[in-house]
Amino acid sequence: MQHSDVLDVSAFHRAAFTSVRDVGDLKFICAAPLSHLPCGLRILNAGYRCVVMERWKGRVALVTGASVGIGAAIAKELVRHGMKVMGCARDVEKIQKLAAECQTAGHSGVLVPFKCDLSNEEEILSMFSVIKAQHKGVDVCINNAGLAHPDSLLNGKTSGWRNMLDVNVVALSICTREAYQSMKERNVDDGHIIHINSMSGHRVPPGSSHFYCATKYAVTALTEGLRQELREANTHIRATCISPGLVETEFAARLLKDDPEKAAVVYSKYKPLQAIDVADAVTYVLSAPPHVQIGDVQMRPVEQLV
């Protein structure tokens, strides 16, 4: 394919009825975030994704941390593609507002808000019980919730370390276990478990967030361990982690709440990723043919050095 704003529409229609691997050009286009494509390609790419996401229409997805930022963008995109999305967070009012926006926009799916403190296992288990009773179970689990505290290794507070472990590692693992059990008991063999990881799970930058990096390295290990255990269980359920670099969300403001001036300039040094870019990566992963296992998607702003 030539680098042009014009795409052969016949190739697009052929792609709608063949696997992604048979149409290399469109696979490349699908991998590009919609916001970064020329208008013509953006329209066709959106149409292509709608076709390959069709098999998920009406299926149930759980998105943790769905009230703001990346989680909210993922939830909205999956609703747009016709999924029943269970969105959970402590601030359920924001998810309720997002659900109303999705309904007003006429999206074919639905967003169901759940209030859940992921540092509390009882609340997680209760949420899964309600999902089972009302929606039969979970077909896609997206572990997006995560947090960071500026607690260094030499002077950090134990409470901050423990909170990061509880949410970033333990809660993720509980949701993963419960989602798998939900799929297994319903004989769902094409489910997908996606961890929203971080580039901090692949390199250790200087600063005071080294314990946070440790939790994200754990997510990298947990994803590969999950893939291996799923294979040993002789299932076709897939496991993926998506590792973004700097994304413009409320993350910096929360991490640097004691230094608002520093937080204010985090996203001004270069153009960061947007939450929709990560959401696009999620739909790309879900859109891959059932026999394709995408283990890790690493993505950074072009100008980000590490």
Protein Blocks (a to p, Z undefined) as FASTA:
>chain_A
ZZdfbdcfklmmmmmmccfklmmmlmmmmmpcfklpcfklmmmmmmmmmmmmmmmgoiac
ddehilgcjllmmmmmmmmnopacddddfblmlmmmmmmmmmmnopabdcddddddfkbm
klmmmmmmmmmmmnopafbdcdfbccddfbdfklpcfklmmmmmmmmmmmmmmmmmmmmm
mmmmnopakbccdddddfklmbccedjklmmmmmmmmmmmmmmmmmmmmmmnopabdcdd
ddddddddfklmmmmmmlmmlmmmmmmmpccddfklmmmmmmmmmmpcfklccfbacddd
fklmZZ
